[in-house]
Amino acid sequence: MQKTLKTEVFTSGVGLFSGEKVSIRIKPALADSGIVFQRVDLPKKPLIPAQVQFVSDTHFCTRLKANEASVMTVEHILSALSACGIDNAQIEVVGPEIPVGDGSAKLFVQLLEQAGVEEQDSCKQCFTLSQPVFWTDGEIHLVALPSFEMRVSYTLHFPRSLLFRSQYFSLPIHRELYINEIASCRTFSFYEEIAPLIEKGLIKGGGLENALVIKADQVLNPGGARYPDEMVRHKILDLIGDLSLIGGTLKAHIIAIRSGHTSNIAFAKTLQAFLLPEYQDEKTTTRVLNGV
């Protein structure tokens, strides 16, 4: 059955990219309403559905936009909602993006546990595959295989880094496993890549308190990484959030190699076209049929 929250919960913090003080209030929602963001700080308080067709940008994070209203950095909260089985929620947002917390989904899992879960009267919309579906671009590959459960297997590959070069992690996506193995894994970046962006003011709220930063094959954060393979686990966290924009509960074994937000969203659109034919176009139809 579908699930929502028992009660509303609130948190505030800093936006990773804007550096502004931002806040969210996650509220229960009616069955079949899905996950919807609402910019309550804007005139008319516009709604922004958490659906893949509303993705407007995937540069550094996933941004949703409806008309002139947008919200950035939605992937971590969507990941937590999806893994914890929440189908319906209204997320009131003050500011241009979701609070970054510590750069993981830990904050949002804690909020959901605080709110509690309420079962609703409508059945979940569950998606299963009758055949493999794939998306590929150069060295980036995403494949969905038919499965009775949601599982993600991810290969991360940074050959220039002696610290981790290649990392691999695979697990079924169940609430307890997600909380114990994935939720606390932070976003990460190489110092050499992020420093120029900070200097240009493109990442105004970032720091060691909300991201794992790697320089010269060393982790700069006090205490180091939370797991030896925290980086690949965070990639799984992001992928779960991005694929949740398909809507409904996906049961498939997702195999990902070197994917990021841009490829995740492209693959989500390919999967949506396969699962919901009304979203097909010539390009996605060709990819699906060639994926058999």
Secondary structure by P-SEA (a helix, b strand, c coil): cbbbbcbbbbbbbbbcccccbbbbbbbbbcccccbbbbccccccccccccccccccccccbbbbbccccccccaaaaaaaaaaacccbbbbbbcccccccccccaaaaaaaaaabbbbbcccccbbbbbccccccccccbbbbbccccbbbbbbbbbbcccccccbbbbbbcccaaaaaaccccbbbbbbcccaaaaaaaccccccccccccccccccccccccccccaaaaaaaaaaaaaaacccccccccbbbbccccaaaaaaaaaaaaaaaccccccaaaaaaaaacc
